[in-house]
Structure formats: structure tokens, C-alpha cells
Amino acid sequence: DTEVTQTPKHLVMGMTNKKSLKCEQHMGHRAMYWYKQKAKKPPELMFVYSYEKLSINESVPSRFSPECPNSSLLNLHLHALQPEDSALYLCASGRQAADTQYFGPGTRLTVL
Amino acid sequence: SQKIEQNSEALNIQEGKTATLTCNYTNYSPAYLQWYRQDPGRGPVFLLLIRENEKEKRKERLKVTFDTTLKQSLFHITASQPADSATYLCAPYPDRDDKIIFGKGTRLHILP
């Protein structure tokens, strides 16, 4: 299996909702990433997990909460989001941190 | 501060010609530089990695050069096709925080 999968593909949520984004890879990669991407902008790094430990948090608001239950799974828990958080959320993995990254298809999030 | 600059927001090239995209960086000493392709609404896809001690790398119709004196990488697509139309992102590594950061990308349009 050589791909990164993300669910759901699309998510619409209100500002008071709690939801989670999920990411999975079975390539044996030990680094996993969350990125946020707005239209016509490059991916913006949010979090990096290395060997299941959070190694980088790019000063992301606490309404975004990452979780790495095991080496294949990465979650992003969402709570009390703002409309400006609407974006494409991308998950990526790599053999190690700063190695080539393999991206999932993304979750298109809309916050109403 | 560290900066990554990619040439122009959009580049229009006639089908069959060679497309050349530029990535300039400042206040970096990258050990390597990567190029990714991104289609609208999709995650980036890794294309090529070139190391600081390599001048040139090729893969099929793609060629990347790396000039550490000029602090520049050039990405060439020969015999371009409409299917090559996409946004191309460069990503030097590491930045001062040991991360991979993406440039803003160049949107390439191959005109039939």
C-alpha cells in the first residue's frame, strides 16, 4: 500500500461542532504531518509527529488538537472553529521527518 | 529572514516547448531541495529531489538543476503537454528550524 488516505473528503461544520479528521498510511513511515492550505497559497505546516511524538507545533490555535494513536494513524480534532479555518487540510507522511513527503488527497473543510 | 521565491504567479507555455520554472532562496543553506506538483484540490505529489552536491537530476521529461552559488534551482519540463498544467512547488530543506517549507508555487499552463 503506497498511499495516504484521508477521511472525510468534505466536511461542513458549525462553529460549535466537534469533529475529527483522520489520516492513515501503511508505508511504515515514522513521520506524519498536518498542513492547512488556503486557495492559491502553499501548504502551511501545522504539526509534525516523529515516531508518534509531537515534534513540531507551529503555534496552531488550541481549537486544533492533533493525535497520533499509532504509527499508521493521525487524527486532527476540531472544536469551536472559525469561518477563517475553512481550507483544505492535508496529511502527509515520510520515512523520517524532513524526508520526502507523501500527501493524502486532503479534506475540504467548510466552517459556517 | 529566510525566503523562497518562485517566478511569477502563472506561466503560459506552448505545447511542445520547454517550460522552465525558477526557485530562488535567501538565508538558506539547503542540504537538498525538492520539487512537487499540485493539481487543484489535490495534495502535492513528489517529483524530484536534488542534493547540494548534485548539479543536475533527470527523470523522464523532467530536469532539475541546483546552483548553490546563485542560491537557485531550475525545474525544466521538456516537450511539454497540456497534462503538465499544474502548480509546481519547490521546497528547500532545512530551514533554520529544521523543517521543510514550501515556496508559493508557480502555476503552469501548457497551451494546446
Interface residues (C-beta under 8 A of the other chain):
Chain A: V4 K41 P42 P43 L45 V48 I56 L88 L90 A92 A97 A98 T100 Q101 Y102 F103 G104 P105 G106 R108
Chain B: Q34 G41 R42 G43 P44 V45 F46 L49 L89 Y93 P94 D97 D98 K99 I100 I101 F102 G103 K104 G105
